[in-house]
Amino acid sequence: MIGTGDLQAHALSFCSDHDIVVHWVKRPAQSFALNEAEEIHIAPIKSAISYATALHEIGHILGRYQRSKHVLVRERWLGYGHVRTLDAGRLQWNDAPSDRSRGTDVGSWN
């Protein structure tokens, strides 16, 4: 079983590999990315939700069309390609992260 320490180490390793600066906030809802500075502000990873939030913010740095002036373009092209990239590493994601507009739940980790 993969623990939250493993998830946090994996996300931080991915950030280190891509020169993304990490700053800490208290809760996942406070997370954001500053694309121009290549930095993310994320909560400590204590669950699949905080891990998915970290991946989401990483995607804002590495994803396609992330410098668009249109929020919907940035969110649409964010996708979860970074999740597939991370699959090649130590962790395997069973489902796509939750999309509340579709009513799906967060998947589980192997």
C-alpha positions, -999 to 999 in steps of 0.1 A, spaced: 0 0 0 13 34 -9 12 59 20 7 97 19 44 101 26 51 82 -7 27 105 -26 43 136 -12 78 124 -19 67 115 -55 51 149 -62 81 167 -47 106 146 -67 86 154 -99 88 192 -90 125 189 -83 131 171 -117 112 200 -135 127 229 -114 92 238 -100 95 257 -67 70 245 -40 55 267 -13 32 253 14 -4 264 22 -27 249 49 -55 234 28 -58 220 -8 -85 247 -15 -58 274 -11 -35 258 -38 -25 277 -69 2 279 -95 23 308 -108 32 298 -143 55 327 -149 76 319 -118 73 281 -123 61 277 -87 32 260 -70 15 266 -37 1 233 -23 -10 218 9 10 190 25 -1 158 9 -22 138 33 -48 122 10 -55 114 -26 -73 147 -29 -43 168 -18 -21 147 -41 -45 152 -71 -45 189 -63 -7 190 -64 -7 172 -97 -33 197 -110 -10 226 -100 20 209 -116 -1 206 -147 -5 244 -147 32 247 -150 39 219 -175 6 217 -194 -2 229 -229 -16 264 -235 -11 274 -198 -1 309 -208 -35 316 -225 -53 347 -212 -85 326 -210 -91 306 -179 -112 280 -196 -85 273 -222 -59 268 -194 -82 244 -175 -93 225 -206 -58 219 -218 -45 212 -183 -60 177 -187 -42 150 -167 -14 142 -190 10 148 -160 -8 119 -143 1 96 -172 37 109 -170 37 100 -133 23 66 -140 57 57 -156 72 63 -122 66 45 -89 29 51 -86 -1 37 -106 -33 56 -107 -65 35 -112 -89 62 -123 -88 98 -134 -90 123 -106 -125 135 -98 -144 158 -122 -172 172 -102 -190 184 -133 -194 147 -143 -201 135 -108 -172 110 -106 -153 102 -75 -116 103 -69 -100 70 -79 -77 48 -58 -40 42 -57 -22 8 -60 
